[in-house]
Amino acid sequence: MTTPFLTCDLCDTHKADTSGAFRVLPPGFASFGGVVRFAGLVSTVKCFEDNSLVKAALDEPGQGRVLVVDGGGSLRRALVGGNLAAAAAKHGWAGIVVDGCVRDAAELAAAAVGIRALGLMPLPTDKRNEGRRDVAVVLQGVRVQPGDWLCADEDGIVVLPAAPKAPR
């Protein structure tokens, strides 16, 4: 879903939060999808250079969720490409955040879904059916778990334990 929330406003509201409930992903996640601003409940995949579970997740109804993929920060294989981006848009996913690489830049940009990743890599993954679904993951040192709320825009990506109240 397109978000009415801006990450800078959320950071202003939560800047004194020392509980760890409000988290900000570090810079380095570039925008590749056709949607720049997105938000939704988090679903996760933990995998390494094998996107079998990413494909399985994006082939399911997204219901406005955001798929967070802990790819271990690998820059050697692309975990999401044009076909998976099209599947995500078709099945109603709001966005995908990949701690790793993506490919098919032109196709990603044409897909009606938000996509953030560390970079581009044309080499696809192996298919070994390895990984785990809907478990707590760590992206660039930041813990994200299923059921969290993720918001992404031009300024960055923030994670909260629940959807924020709509701005007035």
Secondary structure, DSSP 8 states (H G I E B T S, - for coil): ---S--HHHHHHHHTT--SSSSEE--S--EE-SS-SSEEEEEEEEE-SSB-HHHHHHHTS--TT-EEEEEEEEEEEEEEE-HHHHHHHHHTT--EEEEEEEE--HHHHHHSSSEEEEEEE---B-B-----EES--EEETTEEE-TT-EEEEETTEEEEESS------
